[in-house]
Amino acid sequence: MRLLERARKEWFMVGIVVAIGAAKLEPSVGVNGGPLKPEITVSYIAVATIFFNSGLSLKTEELTSALVHLKLHLFIQTFTLAFFPATIWLFLQLLSVTSINEWLLKGLQTVGCMPPPVSSAVILTKAVGGNEGIVVTPLLLLLFDLQMDEILT
């Protein structure tokens, strides 16, 4: 009975071991074009499910409590989505007059426009119910890319 209790408590780890074992026994199930269609299920459905599940696990009291700290949230969003990308953009303006590779500058630009790492984004999404990266990051990249193209040409 103790083993069963432990397995219930560690259900996620047991599931990972079972999935790895199944993949070892029948790897063709998970290949691109295979029955699981990972090119679709992993790329789209799994990510959406993770964020959807995070949103469902929010407690109404926690969301209400988070809304009370509106000034803090506005500061964090402004810093993450405006101040930091603008600072990186200014830094890249200085670097663009040097002999640094154009692709390195574009990479720095991309990193500067991204929200916090995915693990942090999931935690923040769970805490406040939002994902700022899905719309803002591509728009910032487009804006800054157009600016960098003008400078480099």
C-alpha positions in Angstrom: 0.0 0.0 0.0 2.9 2.3 0.7 4.2 2.0 -2.9 0.8 2.9 -4.3 0.6 6.0 -2.0 4.0 7.1 -3.1 3.1 6.6 -6.8 0.0 8.7 -6.3 2.1 11.5 -4.7 4.7 11.3 -7.4 2.3 10.9 -10.3 4.1 13.4 -12.5 7.4 11.6 -12.2 5.7 8.2 -12.8 4.1 9.6 -15.9 7.5 10.9 -17.2 9.1 7.5 -16.7 6.1 5.7 -18.4 6.3 8.2 -21.3 10.1 7.6 -21.7 9.6 3.9 -21.5 6.8 4.0 -24.2 9.0 6.2 -26.4 11.9 3.7 -26.1 9.6 0.7 -27.0 7.8 2.4 -29.9 9.7 5.6 -31.1 7.8 5.8 -34.4 4.7 7.1 -32.6 6.4 10.4 -31.7 8.3 11.2 -35.0 7.2 14.0 -37.3 4.3 12.9 -39.3 3.6 10.0 -36.9 0.3 9.3 -35.2 0.8 11.9 -32.5 1.8 14.7 -35.0 4.3 16.4 -32.7 4.9 19.1 -35.2 1.3 20.3 -34.4 0.6 18.9 -30.9 3.8 20.0 -29.3 4.2 23.3 -31.0 0.6 24.5 -30.6 -1.6 22.4 -28.4 0.8 21.6 -25.6 1.9 25.2 -25.2 -1.7 26.5 -25.2 -2.7 23.8 -22.7 0.1 24.8 -20.3 -1.1 28.5 -20.3 -4.7 27.5 -20.2 -4.1 25.2 -17.3 -2.2 28.0 -15.5 -5.1 30.3 -16.0 -7.6 27.8 -14.7 -5.6 27.3 -11.5 -5.9 30.9 -10.6 -8.0 31.6 -7.5 -10.4 34.5 -7.7 -9.1 35.9 -4.4 -5.5 35.9 -5.8 -6.6 37.7 -8.9 -8.5 40.2 -6.9 -5.5 40.7 -4.7 -3.3 41.2 -7.6 -5.5 43.9 -9.1 -5.1 45.9 -5.9 -1.4 46.4 -6.8 -2.2 48.0 -10.2 0.6 50.6 -9.9 3.2 47.8 -9.3 1.9 45.9 -12.3 2.0 49.0 -14.5 5.6 49.7 -13.4 6.7 46.1 -14.2 4.9 46.1 -17.6 6.4 49.5 -18.5 9.9 48.4 -17.4 9.7 45.0 -19.2 8.0 46.1 -22.4 9.1 49.7 -22.9 12.1 50.8 -20.8 14.3 47.7 -21.3 13.7 47.3 -25.0 14.3 51.1 -25.5 17.5 50.9 -23.5 18.7 47.9 -25.6 17.8 49.8 -28.7 19.9 52.8 -27.7 22.8 50.5 -26.8 22.5 48.9 -30.2 22.6 52.3 -31.8 26.0 52.8 -30.2 27.2 49.3 -31.2 26.0 49.7 -34.8 28.9 52.1 -35.6 31.4 49.4 -34.6 32.5 46.4 -36.6 30.2 44.0 -34.7 28.4 41.5 -36.9 24.9 42.6 -38.0 23.4 39.2 -36.9 24.8 39.6 -33.4 23.1 43.0 -33.2 19.8 41.5 -34.4 20.2 38.7 -31.8 20.7 41.3 -29.1 17.7 43.2 -30.4 15.6 40.0 -30.2 16.6 39.2 -26.7 16.0 42.8 -25.6 12.4 42.6 -26.9 11.5 39.3 -25.3 9.6 39.1 -22.0 11.2 37.2 -19.1 12.2 33.5 -19.7 9.4 31.1 -20.2 9.6 29.6 -16.7 9.2 33.1 -15.2 6.5 33.9 -17.7 4.5 30.9 -16.7 4.8 31.9 -13.0 3.8 35.5 -13.8 1.0 34.3 -16.0 -0.3 32.1 -13.2 0.0 35.1 -10.8 -1.7 37.8 -12.8 -3.5 36.0 -15.6 -1.7 37.5 -18.6 1.0 36.8 -21.2 2.5 40.0 -22.6 4.9 38.3 -24.9 2.5 36.8 -27.4 1.7 40.2 -29.1 4.2 42.7 -27.8 7.4 40.8 -28.6 6.7 40.5 -32.4 5.6 44.1 -32.6 8.8 45.3 -30.8 10.9 43.2 -33.0 9.3 44.6 -36.1 9.7 48.2 -34.9 13.3 47.8 -33.9 14.2 45.8 -36.9 13.0 48.5 -39.2 15.1 51.0 -37.2 18.2 48.8 -37.4 17.8 48.3 -41.1 17.8 52.1 -41.6 20.9 52.5 -39.5 22.8 49.7 -41.1 22.1 50.8 -44.7 
